[in-house]
Amino acid sequence: MTKYSWLTQFRRWLTPKNQWSSLTCPTGERQFVLVGSIHMGVPAMSPLSSGLIKTLAECDGLVVEADITHPLDYTPELNEQSSTVQEQLTAEQWQRFMTICQECHLPHSTLAQYPAWQIGLTLQQKQAYLLGLHPEFGIDHQLLTLAHRTNQSVIALESPQQQLELLTTLPDNGLSLLIDSLTHWRSNARQLQKMIDWWLSKSQTPQDPLPDLSLSFGHDLQQTFIIERNQQWAKQLLSLPRGKYLVAVGALHLTGPSSLIDLLSDTSHREYL
């Protein structure tokens, strides 16, 4: 079968069944039910739909980015770099940073003492809280809680330590992550709302596909956080024992170029089967 015909067949299979995208690998040994998760949610997103709960019960395991019900014990540390965030940002970026801190009711002078990557994540988390989102209502958190309660197998693609190392090893102490957070501040809020609306609409229109999502990162971060991780995850998924798996990863990993869906459907990955 040619790559084109395989992709065409896969796109036809991609029409959601039981509300979610289903992909059967070429040899038929593994079936992946792919769910574009949102890591923080609103109370109306709980409990999970009966269709998703039923799908999880039918699977041999739940695959997630990391088991966030067992978070890494990490204490924030002050920036030990010689240059401060204010020195690293342009005057316009610094002004935007102070404006956003004011919007989030955070003291900019205190926050600026931490590494840039940590500042960016703090702002993103605060923005989500201001939009009414909380971790316990996130899709992956709810799925993990249910899987642990029913003693179902949980497979983590990464450990919390690996995720922390991904951040702490970013160039310039993660300055690009902070700048992206400042640059895409408004569009990220709209994207979060778009995903929430999509999840809340699933009970009324279960066949709605995943909404179009814009890139939230610059090129380098897109490569680090999305593309390279997708490539590693595809190898891990295709090396799992035969069976059916519910795969819940951030929605950005299932859209755009080099998405996890495209990598899993690419016949060049057959050597991992």
C-alpha positions in Angstrom: 0.0 0.0 0.0 1.4 3.4 -0.9 1.8 6.1 1.6 -0.9 8.2 -0.1 -3.5 5.4 -0.1 -2.6 4.6 3.6 -3.0 8.2 4.6 -6.3 8.4 2.7 -7.6 5.3 4.4 -6.5 6.7 7.8 -8.2 10.0 7.3 -11.4 8.1 6.6 -10.9 6.1 9.8 -10.3 9.3 11.6 -14.0 10.2 11.6 -14.7 10.0 15.3 -16.4 6.9 16.6 -17.8 7.1 20.1 -16.8 10.7 20.0 -13.0 10.1 19.7 -10.4 9.5 16.9 -9.5 5.9 16.4 -6.4 4.6 14.7 -5.5 0.9 14.0 -1.9 0.3 13.2 -1.1 -1.4 9.8 -0.6 -4.9 11.3 -3.7 -4.6 13.5 -1.7 -5.4 16.6 -2.4 -2.1 18.3 -5.4 0.3 18.3 -5.1 3.8 19.6 -8.0 5.9 20.6 -6.6 9.4 20.6 -8.0 12.1 22.8 -6.9 15.8 22.5 -6.7 16.6 26.2 -6.8 19.9 28.0 -4.7 19.9 31.1 -6.9 22.3 33.2 -10.6 22.5 33.0 -13.8 24.0 34.4 -16.3 22.2 36.7 -18.7 21.7 33.9 -16.1 19.3 32.3 -16.6 16.9 35.1 -17.6 14.1 35.3 -16.3 12.7 32.0 -18.8 11.7 29.4 -20.2 8.2 29.5 -18.8 7.5 26.1 -15.2 8.3 27.2 -15.6 6.4 30.4 -16.8 3.4 28.4 -13.9 3.7 26.0 -11.4 3.7 28.8 -13.0 0.6 30.3 -12.7 -1.2 27.0 -9.0 -0.4 26.6 -6.0 -2.4 27.9 -4.3 0.8 29.2 -4.4 4.5 29.5 -1.5 6.4 28.0 -0.7 10.0 29.2 2.1 12.5 28.8 3.0 12.1 32.5 1.1 10.8 35.6 0.3 14.2 37.0 -1.5 12.6 40.0 2.1 12.0 41.3 3.7 15.4 40.7 7.4 16.1 41.1 8.3 17.7 44.5 10.0 20.8 43.2 10.8 24.0 45.1 11.1 27.2 43.0 14.6 28.7 43.0 15.7 32.3 42.5 17.5 33.0 39.2 21.3 32.5 39.8 22.2 33.9 36.3 24.2 37.1 36.1 21.7 38.9 33.9 18.2 39.6 35.2 15.0 39.1 33.2 14.6 42.9 32.9 18.1 43.0 31.2 17.1 40.2 28.9 13.8 41.6 27.7 13.5 44.6 25.4 11.9 47.8 26.9 8.6 46.9 25.1 8.7 43.3 26.4 9.4 44.5 29.9 6.5 46.9 29.8 4.2 44.1 28.5 5.5 41.9 31.3 4.6 44.5 34.0 1.2 45.0 32.4 0.4 41.3 32.4 1.7 40.9 36.0 -0.7 43.7 37.0 -3.5 41.9 35.2 -2.7 38.7 37.1 -2.3 40.5 40.4 1.3 39.3 40.7 4.2 41.5 41.9 6.5 41.9 38.9 9.6 42.7 41.0 9.3 39.4 42.9 8.4 37.3 39.9 11.3 38.7 37.9 13.8 37.1 40.3 13.0 33.6 39.1 14.3 31.8 35.9 12.6 33.0 32.7 11.0 29.6 32.0 9.4 29.5 35.5 8.1 33.0 35.1 6.4 32.0 31.8 4.8 28.9 33.3 3.6 30.9 36.3 2.0 33.5 34.1 0.3 30.8 32.0 -1.0 29.0 35.0 -2.3 32.2 36.5 -4.0 33.1 33.3 -5.8 29.7 33.3 -7.0 30.3 36.9 -8.3 33.7 36.0 -10.3 32.0 33.2 -11.8 29.6 35.8 -9.7 26.6 35.0 -8.4 24.1 37.6 -6.1 21.1 37.3 -8.6 18.6 38.9 -11.0 19.2 36.1 -8.4 18.6 33.3 -9.2 15.6 31.1 -6.0 13.7 31.7 -6.3 14.3 35.5 -9.8 12.9 35.5 -8.8 9.9 33.3 -5.9 9.2 35.6 -8.0 9.3 38.7 -10.5 6.9 37.2 -7.8 4.6 35.9 -6.1 4.4 39.3 -9.5 3.9 41.0 -10.3 0.9 38.8 -6.7 -0.5 38.9 -6.3 0.0 35.1 -2.9 0.1 33.6 -1.4 3.6 33.2 1.5 4.2 30.8 3.4 7.5 31.2 5.3 8.7 28.1 7.5 10.9 30.3 8.3 11.2 34.0 7.8 14.5 35.9 11.6 14.7 36.2 12.0 14.4 32.4 9.5 17.2 31.9 11.3 19.4 34.5 14.7 18.8 32.7 13.1 19.8 29.4 12.4 23.2 31.0 15.6 23.7 33.0 17.9 22.9 30.0 16.3 25.4 27.7 18.8 28.0 26.3 19.0 31.3 28.1 17.2 29.9 31.1 14.0 29.5 29.0 13.8 33.2 27.9 12.1 32.1 24.7 9.3 30.5 26.7 8.7 33.7 28.6 8.7 35.8 25.5 6.3 33.4 23.8 4.0 33.7 26.8 4.1 37.5 26.5 3.6 37.5 22.8 0.7 35.0 22.6 -1.0 36.1 25.8 -4.3 37.0 24.2 -4.3 34.3 21.6 -3.5 31.6 24.3 -6.6 32.8 26.3 -8.8 32.5 23.2 -7.3 29.0 22.4 -8.0 27.8 25.9 -11.6 29.0 25.6 -11.9 27.3 22.2 -10.9 24.0 23.7 -13.2 24.4 26.7 -16.1 25.1 24.4 -15.2 22.1 22.2 -15.2 19.8 25.2 -18.5 21.2 26.6 -20.1 20.7 23.2 -19.2 17.0 22.9 -22.3 15.9 24.7 -24.6 17.8 22.2 -22.5 17.2 19.0 -20.2 14.3 19.6 -19.0 14.1 16.0 -17.4 17.6 16.1 -13.7 17.2 15.2 -10.9 18.8 17.1 -10.9 22.5 16.5 -8.2 24.2 14.5 -5.5 25.4 17.0 -2.9 28.1 16.3 0.7 27.6 17.1 1.5 28.8 20.7 5.3 28.6 20.3 8.0 30.0 18.1 9.9 27.7 15.8 12.5 26.5 18.3 10.1 25.8 21.1 7.7 24.2 18.6 10.5 21.9 17.7 11.4 21.1 21.3 8.0 20.9 23.0 5.9 19.4 20.2 7.7 17.9 17.2 10.6 16.1 19.0 8.4 14.8 21.7 5.8 13.6 19.2 8.6 11.7 17.4 9.7 10.0 20.6 6.1 9.3 21.7 5.3 7.7 18.4 8.2 5.2 18.8 7.1 4.4 22.4 3.5 3.9 21.3 4.4 1.6 18.4 6.5 -0.5 20.7 3.7 -1.2 23.2 2.4 -4.8 23.5 -0.5 -5.6 21.3 -3.8 -4.2 22.5 -6.1 -1.2 22.6 -5.0 2.0 24.3 -6.6 5.3 25.2 -4.0 8.0 24.5 -4.7 11.3 26.1 -2.2 14.0 25.2 -2.4 17.8 24.8 -4.5 18.8 21.8 -1.5 20.6 20.2 0.2 17.2 19.8 -2.6 16.0 17.5 -2.8 19.0 15.2 -0.5 20.7 12.6 2.6 19.4 10.9 4.4 16.4 12.4 1.4 15.7 14.6 1.3 12.5 16.6 -1.6 11.3 14.4 0.5 11.8 11.2 3.5 10.1 12.7 1.5 7.1 13.8 -0.1 6.8 10.4 3.2 7.1 8.5 4.2 3.6 7.2 7.8 4.5 7.6 7.3 3.7 11.3 6.5 0.1 10.6 9.9 -1.0 11.8 8.7 -0.2 15.3 5.7 -2.5 15.1 
